[in-house]
C-alpha cells in the first residue's frame, strides 16, 4: 500500500470532479424520479441513443431490483438507482452494456462452472460472486469488500439470491497483513462508490483490517479447483505479493483488473514464477500476451496456467 494523503479524498480535485462539486447526487436523484426519468429517456432516445449502451444513465428510483443474465442462468441485483453494476444491468437488459465487460462475466462463468472455490476480491455489490454461485450450485464463495455501505449491499444481494449458505463475506481487504485502511461510514456519493482504494484518506473513516491472501490458503483443499476475481483499484500488487503461498498451492484462474498506469512488469513478477500466462480480455475473446503491459482500451486480464486449448475446451474464445 502507498502512503495515504492527509487530505480527505472527497476534497481533492479528483474527488470534487467525481461528485461534480457536490451536484452529482442531487442531479441523479432528480433524474431518478418517474417524470424526469421518463423525459430523460425520451430525450436520449431521440438525440443520443448511444448513451443507453453506456449504462451510465440514472435508473428509475422505483425499480427495486434487476435480473442479470449469464448464458441461460439468472440472478438478481438490488437497487439499480444506487448500485453502479445493477444500473448497467438495467440499461443492458440483464447484461453489462460494454462488450468487454459482458465477455468478462461470461468468461468468468465458464471458469466458475468446474471450480470448487472462488474468491471475489474487491467484490463491490457482488456481481461475480452471484455469477459464480448461480452457474455452479456446488461452488463455495468468499467475497471481500472494504467499503461499509457497499458491504451492506453485498450482504443484501447474497440474501436475495439465497447463497449465504455457501458464501462467506469478509469485511477486510487483502494486502499487507496487520495494516488497516480507513473507509467512510457513508460516502455521500450519488451511487455506491466502486473506485475507492487503500491509498485514499477519509477524515470520517473507520479502520478496516487488511489480511494477506496467504492467510486464506486453507479455505480450499490443495487439490481444489479455485477461481478468483481481483478488482482493487491499483492494490493488486500487494494482494499477490502477500499471496505467494496461496498462488503456489492453488494456482487459481484469476480475472484481474490492471489499470492503464499500473506497473504491469512489477505485477507480473509476483505471478509468473507460478506458471501463469497472460491474456487480455477483449470484446469477444482473449488475446494471449507475452508480457503484462497495461492497455489503454481494455482493463481486464486473465492470469491462468491453462493452455489456449484448455480454455477453448471450456468454451472461452482465444485468439491465435
HELIX and SHEET records of a PDB file:
HELIX    1   1 UNK A    9  UNK A   11  5                                   3    
HELIX    2   2 UNK A   13  UNK A   18  1                                   6    
HELIX    3   3 UNK A   24  UNK A   31  1                                   8    
HELIX    4   4 UNK A   34  UNK A   47  1                                  14    
HELIX    5   5 UNK A   49  UNK A   54  5                                   6    
HELIX    6   6 UNK A   84  UNK A   91  1                                   8    
HELIX    7   7 UNK A   99  UNK A  113  1                                  15    
HELIX    8   8 UNK A  127  UNK A  135  1                                   9    
HELIX    9   9 UNK A  148  UNK A  160  1                                  13    
HELIX   10  10 UNK A  164  UNK A  166  5                                   3    
HELIX   11  11 UNK A  213  UNK A  219  5                                   7    
HELIX   12  12 UNK A  236  UNK A  241  1                                   6    
HELIX   13  13 UNK A  244  UNK A  250  1                                   7    
HELIX   14  14 UNK A  264  UNK A  271  1                                   8    
HELIX   15  15 UNK A  272  UNK A  274  5                                   3    
HELIX   16  16 UNK A  308  UNK A  313  1                                   6    
SHEET    1   A 2 UNK A  65  UNK A  70  0                                        
SHEET    2   A 2 UNK A  73  UNK A  78 -1                                        
SHEET    1   B 8 UNK A 167  UNK A 170  0                                        
SHEET    2   B 8 UNK A 140  UNK A 144  1                                        
SHEET    3   B 8 UNK A 117  UNK A 121  1                                        
SHEET    4   B 8 UNK A 226  UNK A 230  1                                        
SHEET    5   B 8 UNK A 253  UNK A 257  1                                        
SHEET    6   B 8 UNK A 300  UNK A 304 -1                                        
SHEET    7   B 8 UNK A 277  UNK A 281 -1                                        
SHEET    8   B 8 UNK A 286  UNK A 289 -1                                        
SHEET    1   C 3 UNK A 173  UNK A 174  0                                        
SHEET    2   C 3 UNK A 205  UNK A 211  1                                        
SHEET    3   C 3 UNK A 180  UNK A 184 -1                                        
END                                                                             
